[in-house]
Amino acid sequence: MMLFYANELNRSEAKLKTISQMTVRERVVDSLLYIHRKFKDYNGFLNLQLSRREYADYAGTTEEQVIRVFSALKKESLIFTKGKK
């Protein structure tokens, strides 16, 4: 049991180090990819509606930065939106 929790702690610490060294854009994209893996998609859209504030909270950044990253990703045609999806 102790080995299990020790391994989980090591994985958690490694993930934290990785996230702390990422740029804002990388954290937002990583968050989008994680949400996509967990909730799949529905006709090309995430099967979960989150506000920009919720994306920001999950990525560990501000809402304004998330809006900027989303705009940049849209301009690069990496993501697309339809209404709130």
PyMOL Python script that loads the backbone (N, CA, C, O; Angstrom):
from pymol import cmd

cmd.read_pdbstr("""\
ATOM      1  N   MET A   1       0.833  -1.180   0.000  1.00  0.00           N
ATOM      2  CA  MET A   1       0.000   0.000   0.000  1.00  0.00           C
ATOM      3  C   MET A   1       0.884   1.251   0.000  1.00  0.00           C
ATOM      4  O   MET A   1       0.591   2.220  -0.701  1.00  0.00           O
ATOM      5  N   MET A   2       1.930   1.229   0.762  1.00  0.00           N
ATOM      6  CA  MET A   2       2.840   2.385   0.824  1.00  0.00           C
ATOM      7  C   MET A   2       3.510   2.622  -0.526  1.00  0.00           C
ATOM      8  O   MET A   2       3.704   3.772  -0.921  1.00  0.00           O
ATOM      9  N   LEU A   3       3.864   1.557  -1.237  1.00  0.00           N
ATOM     10  CA  LEU A   3       4.495   1.708  -2.546  1.00  0.00           C
ATOM     11  C   LEU A   3       3.533   2.352  -3.543  1.00  0.00           C
ATOM     12  O   LEU A   3       3.944   3.172  -4.363  1.00  0.00           O
ATOM     13  N   PHE A   4       2.277   1.989  -3.474  1.00  0.00           N
ATOM     14  CA  PHE A   4       1.276   2.590  -4.353  1.00  0.00           C
ATOM     15  C   PHE A   4       1.215   4.094  -4.143  1.00  0.00           C
ATOM     16  O   PHE A   4       1.269   4.862  -5.103  1.00  0.00           O
ATOM     17  N   TYR A   5       1.102   4.518  -2.884  1.00  0.00           N
ATOM     18  CA  TYR A   5       1.007   5.949  -2.595  1.00  0.00           C
ATOM     19  C   TYR A   5       2.311   6.683  -2.901  1.00  0.00           C
ATOM     20  O   TYR A   5       2.289   7.851  -3.290  1.00  0.00           O
ATOM     21  N   ALA A   6       3.426   6.017  -2.732  1.00  0.00           N
ATOM     22  CA  ALA A   6       4.714   6.628  -3.078  1.00  0.00           C
ATOM     23  C   ALA A   6       4.794   6.851  -4.589  1.00  0.00           C
ATOM     24  O   ALA A   6       5.259   7.899  -5.037  1.00  0.00           O
ATOM     25  N   ASN A   7       4.348   5.882  -5.364  1.00  0.00           N
ATOM     26  CA  ASN A   7       4.339   6.036  -6.825  1.00  0.00           C
ATOM     27  C   ASN A   7       3.389   7.142  -7.261  1.00  0.00           C
ATOM     28  O   ASN A   7       3.715   7.923  -8.155  1.00  0.00           O
ATOM     29  N   GLU A   8       2.227   7.213  -6.642  1.00  0.00           N
ATOM     30  CA  GLU A   8       1.266   8.265  -6.972  1.00  0.00           C
ATOM     31  C   GLU A   8       1.827   9.647  -6.646  1.00  0.00           C
ATOM     32  O   GLU A   8       1.629  10.597  -7.404  1.00  0.00           O
ATOM     33  N   LEU A   9       2.517   9.755  -5.531  1.00  0.00           N
ATOM     34  CA  LEU A   9       3.136  11.027  -5.151  1.00  0.00           C
ATOM     35  C   LEU A   9       4.218  11.413  -6.145  1.00  0.00           C
ATOM     36  O   LEU A   9       4.318  12.580  -6.522  1.00  0.00           O
ATOM     37  N   ASN A  10       5.024  10.459  -6.575  1.00  0.00           N
ATOM     38  CA  ASN A  10       6.065  10.740  -7.572  1.00  0.00           C
ATOM     39  C   ASN A  10       5.448  11.200  -8.885  1.00  0.00           C
ATOM     40  O   ASN A  10       5.943  12.148  -9.493  1.00  0.00           O
ATOM     41  N   ARG A  11       4.377  10.550  -9.336  1.00  0.00           N
ATOM     42  CA  ARG A  11       3.708  10.953 -10.575  1.00  0.00           C
ATOM     43  C   ARG A  11       3.140  12.360 -10.439  1.00  0.00           C
ATOM     44  O   ARG A  11       3.237  13.166 -11.364  1.00  0.00           O
ATOM     45  N   SER A  12       2.559  12.648  -9.304  1.00  0.00           N
ATOM     46  CA  SER A  12       1.979  13.962  -9.067  1.00  0.00           C
ATOM     47  C   SER A  12       3.050  15.048  -9.069  1.00  0.00           C
ATOM     48  O   SER A  12       2.855  16.110  -9.662  1.00  0.00           O
ATOM     49  N   GLU A  13       4.168  14.793  -8.416  1.00  0.00           N
ATOM     50  CA  GLU A  13       5.264  15.761  -8.383  1.00  0.00           C
ATOM     51  C   GLU A  13       5.849  15.979  -9.773  1.00  0.00           C
ATOM     52  O   GLU A  13       6.178  17.109 -10.133  1.00  0.00           O
ATOM     53  N   ALA A  14       5.983  14.922 -10.551  1.00  0.00           N
ATOM     54  CA  ALA A  14       6.514  15.044 -11.912  1.00  0.00           C
ATOM     55  C   ALA A  14       5.573  15.876 -12.779  1.00  0.00           C
ATOM     56  O   ALA A  14       6.024  16.717 -13.556  1.00  0.00           O
ATOM     57  N   LYS A  15       4.283  15.646 -12.649  1.00  0.00           N
ATOM     58  CA  LYS A  15       3.295  16.416 -13.416  1.00  0.00           C
ATOM     59  C   LYS A  15       3.339  17.886 -13.013  1.00  0.00           C
ATOM     60  O   LYS A  15       3.252  18.764 -13.871  1.00  0.00           O
ATOM     61  N   LEU A  16       3.470  18.156 -11.741  1.00  0.00           N
ATOM     62  CA  LEU A  16       3.541  19.527 -11.248  1.00  0.00           C
ATOM     63  C   LEU A  16       4.773  20.251 -11.796  1.00  0.00           C
ATOM     64  O   LEU A  16       4.683  21.413 -12.193  1.00  0.00           O
ATOM     65  N   LYS A  17       5.916  19.573 -11.819  1.00  0.00           N
ATOM     66  CA  LYS A  17       7.127  20.164 -12.377  1.00  0.00           C
ATOM     67  C   LYS A  17       6.947  20.478 -13.852  1.00  0.00           C
ATOM     68  O   LYS A  17       7.352  21.540 -14.325  1.00  0.00           O
ATOM     69  N   THR A  18       6.342  19.555 -14.571  1.00  0.00           N
ATOM     70  CA  THR A  18       6.111  19.748 -16.003  1.00  0.00           C
ATOM     71  C   THR A  18       5.200  20.939 -16.249  1.00  0.00           C
ATOM     72  O   THR A  18       5.478  21.774 -17.110  1.00  0.00           O
ATOM     73  N   ILE A  19       4.126  21.015 -15.502  1.00  0.00           N
ATOM     74  CA  ILE A  19       3.167  22.110 -15.678  1.00  0.00           C
ATOM     75  C   ILE A  19       3.796  23.452 -15.320  1.00  0.00           C
ATOM     76  O   ILE A  19       3.536  24.451 -15.990  1.00  0.00           O
ATOM     77  N   SER A  20       4.605  23.488 -14.293  1.00  0.00           N
ATOM     78  CA  SER A  20       5.201  24.759 -13.875  1.00  0.00           C
ATOM     79  C   SER A  20       6.197  25.297 -14.895  1.00  0.00           C
ATOM     80  O   SER A  20       6.481  26.494 -14.902  1.00  0.00           O
ATOM     81  N   GLN A  21       6.731  24.438 -15.754  1.00  0.00           N
ATOM     82  CA  GLN A  21       7.692  24.873 -16.756  1.00  0.00           C
ATOM     83  C   GLN A  21       7.047  25.159 -18.103  1.00  0.00           C
ATOM     84  O   GLN A  21       7.733  25.581 -19.034  1.00  0.00           O
ATOM     85  N   MET A  22       5.745  24.938 -18.226  1.00  0.00           N
ATOM     86  CA  MET A  22       5.037  25.180 -19.484  1.00  0.00           C
ATOM     87  C   MET A  22       4.689  26.657 -19.631  1.00  0.00           C
ATOM     88  O   MET A  22       4.524  27.374 -18.644  1.00  0.00           O
ATOM     89  N   THR A  23       4.583  27.092 -20.874  1.00  0.00           N
ATOM     90  CA  THR A  23       4.085  28.438 -21.139  1.00  0.00           C
ATOM     91  C   THR A  23       2.566  28.428 -20.964  1.00  0.00           C
ATOM     92  O   THR A  23       1.955  27.368 -20.825  1.00  0.00           O
ATOM     93  N   VAL A  24       1.970  29.613 -20.973  1.00  0.00           N
ATOM     94  CA  VAL A  24       0.519  29.708 -20.825  1.00  0.00           C
ATOM     95  C   VAL A  24      -0.174  28.965 -21.966  1.00  0.00           C
ATOM     96  O   VAL A  24      -1.124  28.213 -21.746  1.00  0.00           O
ATOM     97  N   ARG A  25       0.311  29.184 -23.174  1.00  0.00           N
ATOM     98  CA  ARG A  25      -0.293  28.505 -24.330  1.00  0.00           C
ATOM     99  C   ARG A  25      -0.227  26.986 -24.171  1.00  0.00           C
ATOM    100  O   ARG A  25      -1.206  26.290 -24.440  1.00  0.00           O
ATOM    101  N   GLU A  26       0.919  26.475 -23.739  1.00  0.00           N
ATOM    102  CA  GLU A  26       1.071  25.034 -23.574  1.00  0.00           C
ATOM    103  C   GLU A  26       0.127  24.501 -22.500  1.00  0.00           C
ATOM    104  O   GLU A  26      -0.433  23.415 -22.649  1.00  0.00           O
ATOM    105  N   ARG A  27      -0.051  25.262 -21.414  1.00  0.00           N
ATOM    106  CA  ARG A  27      -0.952  24.812 -20.353  1.00  0.00           C
ATOM    107  C   ARG A  27      -2.400  24.778 -20.819  1.00  0.00           C
ATOM    108  O   ARG A  27      -3.141  23.851 -20.494  1.00  0.00           O
ATOM    109  N   VAL A  28      -2.803  25.800 -21.587  1.00  0.00           N
ATOM    110  CA  VAL A  28      -4.178  25.835 -22.089  1.00  0.00           C
ATOM    111  C   VAL A  28      -4.405  24.688 -23.075  1.00  0.00           C
ATOM    112  O   VAL A  28      -5.427  24.005 -23.007  1.00  0.00           O
ATOM    113  N   VAL A  29      -3.469  24.477 -23.979  1.00  0.00           N
ATOM    114  CA  VAL A  29      -3.600  23.384 -24.946  1.00  0.00           C
ATOM    115  C   VAL A  29      -3.594  22.038 -24.224  1.00  0.00           C
ATOM    116  O   VAL A  29      -4.369  21.147 -24.571  1.00  0.00           O
ATOM    117  N   ASP A  30      -2.738  21.885 -23.239  1.00  0.00           N
ATOM    118  CA  ASP A  30      -2.695  20.644 -22.453  1.00  0.00           C
ATOM    119  C   ASP A  30      -4.037  20.413 -21.761  1.00  0.00           C
ATOM    120  O   ASP A  30      -4.513  19.280 -21.700  1.00  0.00           O
ATOM    121  N   SER A  31      -4.640  21.461 -21.249  1.00  0.00           N
ATOM    122  CA  SER A  31      -5.947  21.349 -20.603  1.00  0.00           C
ATOM    123  C   SER A  31      -7.008  20.918 -21.600  1.00  0.00           C
ATOM    124  O   SER A  31      -7.830  20.050 -21.301  1.00  0.00           O
ATOM    125  N   LEU A  32      -6.994  21.526 -22.794  1.00  0.00           N
ATOM    126  CA  LEU A  32      -7.960  21.148 -23.823  1.00  0.00           C
ATOM    127  C   LEU A  32      -7.800  19.690 -24.229  1.00  0.00           C
ATOM    128  O   LEU A  32      -8.787  18.975 -24.401  1.00  0.00           O
ATOM    129  N   LEU A  33      -6.562  19.253 -24.382  1.00  0.00           N
ATOM    130  CA  LEU A  33      -6.318  17.860 -24.763  1.00  0.00           C
ATOM    131  C   LEU A  33      -6.765  16.899 -23.662  1.00  0.00           C
ATOM    132  O   LEU A  33      -7.336  15.847 -23.949  1.00  0.00           O
ATOM    133  N   TYR A  34      -6.510  17.255 -22.416  1.00  0.00           N
ATOM    134  CA  TYR A  34      -6.933  16.416 -21.296  1.00  0.00           C
ATOM    135  C   TYR A  34      -8.458  16.301 -21.259  1.00  0.00           C
ATOM    136  O   TYR A  34      -9.001  15.209 -21.098  1.00  0.00           O
ATOM    137  N   ILE A  35      -9.140  17.434 -21.410  1.00  0.00           N
ATOM    138  CA  ILE A  35     -10.602  17.426 -21.389  1.00  0.00           C
ATOM    139  C   ILE A  35     -11.138  16.620 -22.567  1.00  0.00           C
ATOM    140  O   ILE A  35     -12.122  15.893 -22.434  1.00  0.00           O
ATOM    141  N   HIS A  36     -10.491  16.752 -23.712  1.00  0.00           N
ATOM    142  CA  HIS A  36     -10.913  15.982 -24.888  1.00  0.00           C
ATOM    143  C   HIS A  36     -10.758  14.482 -24.642  1.00  0.00           C
ATOM    144  O   HIS A  36     -11.635  13.698 -25.006  1.00  0.00           O
ATOM    145  N   ARG A  37      -9.649  14.084 -24.027  1.00  0.00           N
ATOM    146  CA  ARG A  37      -9.443  12.659 -23.732  1.00  0.00           C
ATOM    147  C   ARG A  37     -10.473  12.131 -22.740  1.00  0.00           C
ATOM    148  O   ARG A  37     -10.962  11.011 -22.890  1.00  0.00           O
ATOM    149  N   LYS A  38     -10.805  12.928 -21.733  1.00  0.00           N
ATOM    150  CA  LYS A  38     -11.718  12.466 -20.692  1.00  0.00           C
ATOM    151  C   LYS A  38     -13.181  12.483 -21.125  1.00  0.00           C
ATOM    152  O   LYS A  38     -13.944  11.586 -20.765  1.00  0.00           O
ATOM    153  N   PHE A  39     -13.578  13.496 -21.896  1.00  0.00           N
ATOM    154  CA  PHE A  39     -14.994  13.659 -22.226  1.00  0.00           C
ATOM    155  C   PHE A  39     -15.306  13.407 -23.694  1.00  0.00           C
ATOM    156  O   PHE A  39     -16.450  13.543 -24.126  1.00  0.00           O
ATOM    157  N   LYS A  40     -14.268  13.033 -24.468  1.00  0.00           N
ATOM    158  CA  LYS A  40     -14.435  12.739 -25.898  1.00  0.00           C
ATOM    159  C   LYS A  40     -15.044  13.939 -26.615  1.00  0.00           C
ATOM    160  O   LYS A  40     -15.027  15.061 -26.107  1.00  0.00           O
ATOM    161  N   ASP A  41     -15.574  13.684 -27.789  1.00  0.00           N
ATOM    162  CA  ASP A  41     -16.216  14.789 -28.486  1.00  0.00           C
ATOM    163  C   ASP A  41     -17.584  14.382 -29.004  1.00  0.00           C
ATOM    164  O   ASP A  41     -17.921  13.201 -29.091  1.00  0.00           O
ATOM    165  N   TYR A  42     -18.337  15.376 -29.335  1.00  0.00           N
ATOM    166  CA  TYR A  42     -19.685  15.187 -29.822  1.00  0.00           C
ATOM    167  C   TYR A  42     -19.811  15.976 -31.120  1.00  0.00           C
ATOM    168  O   TYR A  42     -19.942  17.200 -31.102  1.00  0.00           O
ATOM    169  N   ASN A  43     -19.771  15.264 -32.248  1.00  0.00           N
ATOM    170  CA  ASN A  43     -19.817  15.901 -33.569  1.00  0.00           C
ATOM    171  C   ASN A  43     -18.726  16.948 -33.745  1.00  0.00           C
ATOM    172  O   ASN A  43     -18.973  18.012 -34.311  1.00  0.00           O
ATOM    173  N   GLY A  44     -17.543  16.659 -33.272  1.00  0.00           N
ATOM    174  CA  GLY A  44     -16.421  17.574 -33.423  1.00  0.00           C
ATOM    175  C   GLY A  44     -16.259  18.561 -32.295  1.00  0.00           C
ATOM    176  O   GLY A  44     -15.288  19.318 -32.280  1.00  0.00           O
ATOM    177  N   PHE A  45     -17.179  18.579 -31.346  1.00  0.00           N
ATOM    178  CA  PHE A  45     -17.105  19.510 -30.220  1.00  0.00           C
ATOM    179  C   PHE A  45     -16.884  18.733 -28.927  1.00  0.00           C
ATOM    180  O   PHE A  45     -17.218  17.552 -28.835  1.00  0.00           O
ATOM    181  N   LEU A  46     -16.319  19.408 -27.933  1.00  0.00           N
ATOM    182  CA  LEU A  46     -16.168  18.772 -26.628  1.00  0.00           C
ATOM    183  C   LEU A  46     -17.548  18.485 -26.055  1.00  0.00           C
ATOM    184  O   LEU A  46     -18.468  19.291 -26.191  1.00  0.00           O
ATOM    185  N   ASN A  47     -17.679  17.360 -25.431  1.00  0.00           N
ATOM    186  CA  ASN A  47     -18.957  16.948 -24.854  1.00  0.00           C
ATOM    187  C   ASN A  47     -19.117  17.513 -23.445  1.00  0.00           C
ATOM    188  O   ASN A  47     -19.667  16.864 -22.555  1.00  0.00           O
ATOM    189  N   LEU A  48     -18.627  18.728 -23.266  1.00  0.00           N
ATOM    190  CA  LEU A  48     -18.666  19.381 -21.965  1.00  0.00           C
ATOM    191  C   LEU A  48     -18.564  20.872 -22.205  1.00  0.00           C
ATOM    192  O   LEU A  48     -17.643  21.329 -22.881  1.00  0.00           O
ATOM    193  N   GLN A  49     -19.483  21.627 -21.668  1.00  0.00           N
ATOM    194  CA  GLN A  49     -19.418  23.072 -21.838  1.00  0.00           C
ATOM    195  C   GLN A  49     -18.829  23.696 -20.585  1.00  0.00           C
ATOM    196  O   GLN A  49     -19.389  23.581 -19.494  1.00  0.00           O
ATOM    197  N   LEU A  50     -17.693  24.357 -20.758  1.00  0.00           N
ATOM    198  CA  LEU A  50     -17.032  25.055 -19.668  1.00  0.00           C
ATOM    199  C   LEU A  50     -16.886  26.521 -20.036  1.00  0.00           C
ATOM    200  O   LEU A  50     -16.746  26.869 -21.208  1.00  0.00           O
ATOM    201  N   SER A  51     -16.920  27.370 -19.033  1.00  0.00           N
ATOM    202  CA  SER A  51     -16.688  28.792 -19.281  1.00  0.00           C
ATOM    203  C   SER A  51     -15.195  29.035 -19.436  1.00  0.00           C
ATOM    204  O   SER A  51     -14.375  28.185 -19.090  1.00  0.00           O
ATOM    205  N   ARG A  52     -14.860  30.186 -19.951  1.00  0.00           N
ATOM    206  CA  ARG A  52     -13.440  30.525 -20.089  1.00  0.00           C
ATOM    207  C   ARG A  52     -12.770  30.609 -18.719  1.00  0.00           C
ATOM    208  O   ARG A  52     -11.592  30.280 -18.576  1.00  0.00           O
ATOM    209  N   ARG A  53     -13.516  31.043 -17.731  1.00  0.00           N
ATOM    210  CA  ARG A  53     -12.971  31.091 -16.367  1.00  0.00           C
ATOM    211  C   ARG A  53     -12.634  29.683 -15.877  1.00  0.00           C
ATOM    212  O   ARG A  53     -11.610  29.488 -15.222  1.00  0.00           O
ATOM    213  N   GLU A  54     -13.474  28.714 -16.185  1.00  0.00           N
ATOM    214  CA  GLU A  54     -13.211  27.337 -15.765  1.00  0.00           C
ATOM    215  C   GLU A  54     -11.988  26.771 -16.486  1.00  0.00           C
ATOM    216  O   GLU A  54     -11.185  26.060 -15.883  1.00  0.00           O
ATOM    217  N   TYR A  55     -11.846  27.087 -17.790  1.00  0.00           N
ATOM    218  CA  TYR A  55     -10.630  26.682 -18.500  1.00  0.00           C
ATOM    219  C   TYR A  55      -9.406  27.325 -17.849  1.00  0.00           C
ATOM    220  O   TYR A  55      -8.376  26.676 -17.667  1.00  0.00           O
ATOM    221  N   ALA A  56      -9.530  28.597 -17.504  1.00  0.00           N
ATOM    222  CA  ALA A  56      -8.413  29.314 -16.889  1.00  0.00           C
ATOM    223  C   ALA A  56      -8.052  28.701 -15.542  1.00  0.00           C
ATOM    224  O   ALA A  56      -6.874  28.516 -15.238  1.00  0.00           O
ATOM    225  N   ASP A  57      -9.052  28.389 -14.742  1.00  0.00           N
ATOM    226  CA  ASP A  57      -8.794  27.771 -13.444  1.00  0.00           C
ATOM    227  C   ASP A  57      -8.095  26.428 -13.606  1.00  0.00           C
ATOM    228  O   ASP A  57      -7.161  26.107 -12.871  1.00  0.00           O
ATOM    229  N   TYR A  58      -8.552  25.660 -14.564  1.00  0.00           N
ATOM    230  CA  TYR A  58      -7.953  24.347 -14.778  1.00  0.00           C
ATOM    231  C   TYR A  58      -6.517  24.463 -15.283  1.00  0.00           C
ATOM    232  O   TYR A  58      -5.652  23.678 -14.895  1.00  0.00           O
ATOM    233  N   ALA A  59      -6.265  25.450 -16.154  1.00  0.00           N
ATOM    234  CA  ALA A  59      -4.924  25.631 -16.720  1.00  0.00           C
ATOM    235  C   ALA A  59      -4.008  26.405 -15.787  1.00  0.00           C
ATOM    236  O   ALA A  59      -2.802  26.471 -16.025  1.00  0.00           O
ATOM    237  N   GLY A  60      -4.556  26.986 -14.738  1.00  0.00           N
ATOM    238  CA  GLY A  60      -3.730  27.739 -13.790  1.00  0.00           C
ATOM    239  C   GLY A  60      -3.287  29.085 -14.338  1.00  0.00           C
ATOM    240  O   GLY A  60      -2.147  29.502 -14.135  1.00  0.00           O
ATOM    241  N   THR A  61      -4.183  29.756 -15.028  1.00  0.00           N
ATOM    242  CA  THR A  61      -3.869  31.044 -15.619  1.00  0.00           C
ATOM    243  C   THR A  61      -5.085  31.959 -15.492  1.00  0.00           C
ATOM    244  O   THR A  61      -6.053  31.614 -14.815  1.00  0.00           O
ATOM    245  N   THR A  62      -5.038  33.125 -16.140  1.00  0.00           N
ATOM    246  CA  THR A  62      -6.156  34.060 -16.042  1.00  0.00           C
ATOM    247  C   THR A  62      -7.105  33.883 -17.214  1.00  0.00           C
ATOM    248  O   THR A  62      -6.749  33.319 -18.249  1.00  0.00           O
ATOM    249  N   GLU A  63      -8.311  34.374 -17.025  1.00  0.00           N
ATOM    250  CA  GLU A  63      -9.332  34.272 -18.070  1.00  0.00           C
ATOM    251  C   GLU A  63      -8.905  35.033 -19.328  1.00  0.00           C
ATOM    252  O   GLU A  63      -9.152  34.573 -20.443  1.00  0.00           O
ATOM    253  N   GLU A  64      -8.273  36.183 -19.157  1.00  0.00           N
ATOM    254  CA  GLU A  64      -7.827  36.993 -20.291  1.00  0.00           C
ATOM    255  C   GLU A  64      -6.803  36.239 -21.141  1.00  0.00           C
ATOM    256  O   GLU A  64      -6.844  36.289 -22.370  1.00  0.00           O
ATOM    257  N   GLN A  65      -5.892  35.545 -20.474  1.00  0.00           N
ATOM    258  CA  GLN A  65      -4.882  34.779 -21.213  1.00  0.00           C
ATOM    259  C   GLN A  65      -5.507  33.626 -21.972  1.00  0.00           C
ATOM    260  O   GLN A  65      -5.075  33.310 -23.081  1.00  0.00           O
ATOM    261  N   VAL A  66      -6.516  32.992 -21.395  1.00  0.00           N
ATOM    262  CA  VAL A  66      -7.216  31.904 -22.076  1.00  0.00           C
ATOM    263  C   VAL A  66      -7.911  32.449 -23.318  1.00  0.00           C
ATOM    264  O   VAL A  66      -7.875  31.814 -24.372  1.00  0.00           O
ATOM    265  N   ILE A  67      -8.539  33.610 -23.209  1.00  0.00           N
ATOM    266  CA  ILE A  67      -9.209  34.224 -24.354  1.00  0.00           C
ATOM    267  C   ILE A  67      -8.204  34.497 -25.465  1.00  0.00           C
ATOM    268  O   ILE A  67      -8.491  34.244 -26.635  1.00  0.00           O
ATOM    269  N   ARG A  68      -7.029  35.011 -25.108  1.00  0.00           N
ATOM    270  CA  ARG A  68      -5.990  35.280 -26.110  1.00  0.00           C
ATOM    271  C   ARG A  68      -5.514  33.995 -26.788  1.00  0.00           C
ATOM    272  O   ARG A  68      -5.350  33.953 -28.008  1.00  0.00           O
ATOM    273  N   VAL A  69      -5.296  32.957 -25.997  1.00  0.00           N
ATOM    274  CA  VAL A  69      -4.830  31.683 -26.556  1.00  0.00           C
ATOM    275  C   VAL A  69      -5.901  31.079 -27.453  1.00  0.00           C
ATOM    276  O   VAL A  69      -5.590  30.590 -28.539  1.00  0.00           O
ATOM    277  N   PHE A  70      -7.160  31.104 -27.016  1.00  0.00           N
ATOM    278  CA  PHE A  70      -8.245  30.585 -27.848  1.00  0.00           C
ATOM    279  C   PHE A  70      -8.321  31.346 -29.170  1.00  0.00           C
ATOM    280  O   PHE A  70      -8.500  30.739 -30.226  1.00  0.00           O
ATOM    281  N   SER A  71      -8.185  32.669 -29.118  1.00  0.00           N
ATOM    282  CA  SER A  71      -8.223  33.474 -30.348  1.00  0.00           C
ATOM    283  C   SER A  71      -7.082  33.086 -31.284  1.00  0.00           C
ATOM    284  O   SER A  71      -7.282  32.949 -32.491  1.00  0.00           O
ATOM    285  N   ALA A  72      -5.898  32.911 -30.728  1.00  0.00           N
ATOM    286  CA  ALA A  72      -4.747  32.525 -31.546  1.00  0.00           C
ATOM    287  C   ALA A  72      -4.948  31.143 -32.160  1.00  0.00           C
ATOM    288  O   ALA A  72      -4.619  30.927 -33.326  1.00  0.00           O
ATOM    289  N   LEU A  73      -5.486  30.212 -31.383  1.00  0.00           N
ATOM    290  CA  LEU A  73      -5.730  28.862 -31.889  1.00  0.00           C
ATOM    291  C   LEU A  73      -6.793  28.872 -32.990  1.00  0.00           C
ATOM    292  O   LEU A  73      -6.706  28.107 -33.951  1.00  0.00           O
ATOM    293  N   LYS A  74      -7.796  29.743 -32.846  1.00  0.00           N
ATOM    294  CA  LYS A  74      -8.824  29.862 -33.886  1.00  0.00           C
ATOM    295  C   LYS A  74      -8.215  30.424 -35.168  1.00  0.00           C
ATOM    296  O   LYS A  74      -8.503  29.932 -36.259  1.00  0.00           O
ATOM    297  N   LYS A  75      -7.373  31.455 -35.041  1.00  0.00           N
ATOM    298  CA  LYS A  75      -6.738  32.058 -36.219  1.00  0.00           C
ATOM    299  C   LYS A  75      -5.853  31.053 -36.943  1.00  0.00           C
ATOM    300  O   LYS A  75      -5.737  31.094 -38.167  1.00  0.00           O
ATOM    301  N   GLU A  76      -5.230  30.151 -36.191  1.00  0.00           N
ATOM    302  CA  GLU A  76      -4.369  29.126 -36.774  1.00  0.00           C
ATOM    303  C   GLU A  76      -5.173  27.910 -37.241  1.00  0.00           C
ATOM    304  O   GLU A  76      -4.602  26.929 -37.718  1.00  0.00           O
ATOM    305  N   SER A  77      -6.473  27.977 -37.105  1.00  0.00           N
ATOM    306  CA  SER A  77      -7.387  26.885 -37.490  1.00  0.00           C
ATOM    307  C   SER A  77      -7.087  25.581 -36.756  1.00  0.00           C
ATOM    308  O   SER A  77      -7.258  24.497 -37.315  1.00  0.00           O
ATOM    309  N   LEU A  78      -6.644  25.683 -35.521  1.00  0.00           N
ATOM    310  CA  LEU A  78      -6.389  24.502 -34.700  1.00  0.00           C
ATOM    311  C   LEU A  78      -7.612  24.095 -33.899  1.00  0.00           C
ATOM    312  O   LEU A  78      -7.778  22.926 -33.550  1.00  0.00           O
ATOM    313  N   ILE A  79      -8.474  25.072 -33.608  1.00  0.00           N
ATOM    314  CA  ILE A  79      -9.746  24.790 -32.944  1.00  0.00           C
ATOM    315  C   ILE A  79     -10.813  25.593 -33.664  1.00  0.00           C
ATOM    316  O   ILE A  79     -10.505  26.546 -34.380  1.00  0.00           O
ATOM    317  N   PHE A  80     -12.066  25.208 -33.474  1.00  0.00           N
ATOM    318  CA  PHE A  80     -13.164  25.994 -33.991  1.00  0.00           C
ATOM    319  C   PHE A  80     -14.299  25.957 -32.983  1.00  0.00           C
ATOM    320  O   PHE A  80     -14.432  25.016 -32.201  1.00  0.00           O
ATOM    321  N   THR A  81     -15.103  26.992 -33.020  1.00  0.00           N
ATOM    322  CA  THR A  81     -16.203  27.101 -32.079  1.00  0.00           C
ATOM    323  C   THR A  81     -17.488  27.367 -32.840  1.00  0.00           C
ATOM    324  O   THR A  81     -17.487  27.861 -33.968  1.00  0.00           O
ATOM    325  N   LYS A  82     -18.574  27.025 -32.187  1.00  0.00           N
ATOM    326  CA  LYS A  82     -19.890  27.327 -32.712  1.00  0.00           C
ATOM    327  C   LYS A  82     -20.745  27.684 -31.511  1.00  0.00           C
ATOM    328  O   LYS A  82     -21.153  26.813 -30.743  1.00  0.00           O
ATOM    329  N   GLY A  83     -21.012  28.961 -31.358  1.00  0.00           N
ATOM    330  CA  GLY A  83     -21.732  29.416 -30.169  1.00  0.00           C
ATOM    331  C   GLY A  83     -20.840  29.205 -28.944  1.00  0.00           C
ATOM    332  O   GLY A  83     -19.709  29.689 -28.898  1.00  0.00           O
ATOM    333  N   LYS A  84     -21.352  28.492 -27.973  1.00  0.00           N
ATOM    334  CA  LYS A  84     -20.574  28.234 -26.767  1.00  0.00           C
ATOM    335  C   LYS A  84     -19.882  26.901 -26.797  1.00  0.00           C
ATOM    336  O   LYS A  84     -19.281  26.492 -25.803  1.00  0.00           O
ATOM    337  N   LYS A  85     -19.952  26.207 -27.924  1.00  0.00           N
ATOM    338  CA  LYS A  85     -19.297  24.904 -28.043  1.00  0.00           C
ATOM    339  C   LYS A  85     -17.936  25.063 -28.674  1.00  0.00           C
ATOM    340  O   LYS A  85     -17.223  24.077 -28.861  1.00  0.00           O
TER     341      LYS A  85
END
""", "prot")
cmd.dss("prot")
cmd.show_as("cartoon", "prot")
cmd.util.cbc("prot")
cmd.orient("prot")
